[in-house]
Amino acid sequence: MGSEAQALAFARDLLARQGVCPSDGEVWRRPVAGGDTSAAFRLEASCGSFFVKWVEAAKADVLTAEAEGLRALGEALQNAVPSEGRDAAPSCAVPRVLAVGSQGDGGVAVLILSWINAGPKPENSAALLGRCLGTLHRETARSSPPRYGFFRDTYIGGLRQPNAWGEAWPEFYGTRRFLPRIEEAERRGVMPPERRRKFERLLGRLPDLLPSRPPASLLHGDLWSGNWLADSDGRVYLIDPAVFFGDREHDLAMVRLFGGFPPSFFAAYADAYPPEPDFSEREPIYRLYYLLVHLVLFGEMYGSAVDRILRTYA
């Protein structure tokens, strides 16, 4: 099963192998809040502070996918969002991936990230995030014709998201997003027959409800208010992504689903990349996907919200 002591020792070994820290230096473990799919701690050493996530080795792919998603977002942000000056740090970024690895059967897997000195979010940080997200969406939507997916599968809440490339957005969204969650909800006993029938009717209507080939932006994929940070220097950081290339409205629906983003965020986003005028007509469909994820993860407490949207379309 693995243990936190194993994770600490393995993280120390990985940092030494990467040449980041000496193998014989002292290290300290500080508790931090983890997520729903992994445990975490702060590793402090003479060479610096690091954020370490760990899981049992059987779930190593979750951390590998997160590392690849962070690298993709980091590179895209670096290219899309200009720094304030030649030598200035970027205004928005992701934690740097320092190492990711697994011990194999019976051991642990770890993901080691740079430590972010996060604190209360400054008043202007939400606007900065909105500008960064809008610029990211605009500048990565350059492929013609657009293609939807990613070079590997990713995860949301520990649930695998298939990302095989597709060229028709409604088909991609139906078969790579809705259908796997519908089947998982059925396995977990939260997809009664009538709800399943309504989902099937909705899937049949997606070609008429969603654009066939919208611009394919690089998406965070799980952008709620807990998945971004601001540091003491005013920079903002995206964390815990579920990335893929798709319609940016998928990200915008999640931002709006649970609240926590002030008007300044939306104004700055619109300045960078104005939403489509009829976005509100499609927003419930994208919101439904995230509610379906929550139905799978947390049970019937989300059933009524799912059913309300289904009644609108099916």
N, C-alpha and C positions, 0 to 999 in steps of 0.2 A: 504493500500500500504506500510506502514512503512516509517520511516525516519531515517536519520543519528542520530538524537537525541535519538530515540528509540534504535537504535543499540548500541550507547554508554552506555545507561543505562542498557541494557540487558547484554552487555559484562561485565560491572562492576559487575553486579549481579552474572554472571557465575563465574568470577574470585574469588568472595567472597565465593561462594558455594564450589569451588574446594580448598579453603584454600590458594589460591595464594596471594590474596590481601585482606585487611580489607574492609568491606562494607562501612565504614564511612570515608575512606581516600579520599583526593582530587585526581582528575584525569583530564588530559588535552587531548584534541583531536588535532592531527596534520595531515594536509592533506597529502596524498600520492597518487601516480598513482594507479588506479585500473585496472582491466582487462576488457575483453569484456563481461563477464557474471556476474560480481559482482562489488560493490563499496568497497572501503577500506579506512582505516585511521590508523594512529599510535596512540595508547593509551599510554600515559605516566602517571605513578603514582609513589608514593614513593617506591613501591615494585618492580618497573622495567618498561621496555618498551615492548610493545606487538604490533603485527600486527593483525589487525582485518578486516576480510572480512565480508560483509553482503549483504543479498538479501531479498526480500520479502519472507514471510514464505512459500508461495506456491512453491517456488523453493528450499526449504531447502535441498532436496536430493542431489543437486549439491554440496553443502558444505560438507554434510556427506560423499559422495563418495570421495571427495578430502581428507578429514581427514583419511579415511580408506586407501587410496592410499599412502598418506605420511607415515602412520604408517607401512605399508607393506614395502615400500622402505627403511625406516629408519632401521627397524629390519634386512632386508636383507643386507644393507650396513654395518651395525655393525658386522654382522656375516662373511661377505665376504671379507671386506677390513680391514686389520690389522692396528691398530694405530702404531705410531712410537715408543711408549714405553708403559709400563704398566699403567702409570697414564696420558698419553697424550690423548688429545681430538682426535677424528677420523679426518682423513684428508678430508673426504667427508661425507656428511650427508644430512639431510633434516631439515627444521625448525620443532621444537618440537610442537606437537599438545597439547595445554593446555586445550581447551574446544571447544565443538561444540554443538549447541542447537537451538531450535526454539520456538518462543512464540505461534505458532498456528495461526489460521485464523486471518487475519487483522494485524498481527504483523510482526516481522522480524526474520530471522535466522542469526546466526553469527558463524564464525569460528575464533578462537583465536590461534595465533601461536607465538612462541618466535620471538623476533625482531632480525634480522640479520643486523649487521653493515656492509652493503655491500658498496663497492666503486669501483673504477677502478680495473679491473682484472689484477693482477700481470702477468708478462710475462710467468711464469711457470704454471699458473693456468689451462690453456687449456690442457696441457699435463697431469696434475693431474686428471682433469675430464676424459680424455680419458682412463687413467689407471683404474680409479674407475669404469667407465661404462663397460669396457671390463671385469674387474674382477667380477662385479655384474652379467653380462650376463653369464659368464663362471660358476660361483659358484652356481647360482640358476637353472642351466639347468641340474639338477640331477635326476629328476623323470623318472622312466622307468616302463612302457611306458610313453612317454610324454603326457600331457593333456594341452589343450589350453583354456584359459578363466580366470575367477576370481570368487571369492565367491559372488560377487555382480556386478551389472552394474556400469559402470563409465561414464564419460562425457568428450567430447572434444569440446571446444568452446560452451559449453552449450547443445550440442547434445548428447543424450543418446547413449552409446555403449553397446549393449547386450553382456553379458559375460558368458552365460550358457556354461558349460564345454563341450568340444568336443575332439575327439581323432584323427580326420583327419584334418590336417591343411588347405588344399585347401577348404574343405567344410566349416570349421569355418570361413575362411577369406571371402568366398563368401557370406555366409548367415548372419554372425554376423557383418561384416564390410561393404562390398560393398552394399549389398541389402538394408539395412536400409537407407543408404545415397542416393542411387538411388531413393528410394521411396520418401524421403524427398525433393530431388531436383525436382522431378516431381510435388509435392504439391506446391513448391515455383516457379514453372514456368521456371525452368532452365534445364529441361530434355526433349528436343524435341524428337519426335518419332525416328528419325534416330540415335540420340545419345543413346537413350534407347536400340535400337536394337543392337548397337555395344557393349554396356555393357553386354547385354544378351549373345552375342556370346563369349565375354571374360569370363564370369562366367562359361560357358560350357567348356572352355579350361583350367581353373585353375588346374584341376588334372594333366594336362600335363606340366604346366608352373611352378608350385610351388612344393617343396618337400612334400611328403605325411606325413612324421612324423619327422620334424626337431626337434632338442632340444628345449624344452620350457623354455625360460629364462623369468625372471621377467623384464618387459619392463616399461620404463618411459611412453611411448606412445605419447608424444607431445614435443619432445626434440628439440626445435629450440633455437637460441642463446639468446632469452630473458627469457628462462626458467631455467637458472642456474645463480648463484651468487658466488662471492668470497668475503670473509670478510677481515678485516684488518689484521688478523693473517695468511692469506694465505689458509684458508680452502675453499672448494667449497661446494655449496649446490644446490640440485635439488629442483625445485619448480613446482607448477601447473601440476601435473602428470595426466595421463589418463591410469592408470596401468592395465595390464593383463599379463598373461603368454602366450608367443608366440614366433615366430621366431625372433631372434634379428635383422634380416635384416629390419624388420619394423622400429625399432629405427634408424638404420643406414641410411635408406633412408630419414627420416625426417631431420637428422643432415645435410645431403648433399643437401637438397632441396633448401633452401634459403641462404646458405652460412653462414659466420660468425664464422666458426671454422677453425683455422689455421692448417697447416700441422702437427704441433707438437701434436695436438689432435689425428689425425688419426694414427700417428706413435706410440704413447703411447697405443692407443686402440689395435693396431695390435700386440704389444709386449705382451699385456695381454691375448688377445684372437684373433688370426689371422682370418680375414674374410675368407669365402669360396672363392676359386679362381674364381668361376663363378658367384659371387654375382652381378656383373654388368649386367648379363643377366636377373636377376629378379628385380633389383632395380627399373626400370620404373613402374612395377606393384604396388609396395609398394608406390612409389611416387604418383601414380595415386590416391590412396586412399586419401592421404592428400590434393591433388588438388581438389578432389571431395568434401571434407569437406569445403575447401575454396570457391568452387563454391556455395555450399548451403548457407554458411554464408555471402558471399560478392557479389555473383551474377556473371553475365556473363563475367566480367573482367577475370575470370579464365577459361572461356569456351574454348578458343583456345588452352591453354596448355593441358586441358583434352582431347580435340579432337586429338591433335598431337599424344599422347600416344595411344589412342584407334585405330588410323589408323594403328599403328604398329602391333597390336594383333588381330584386328577385322575388 
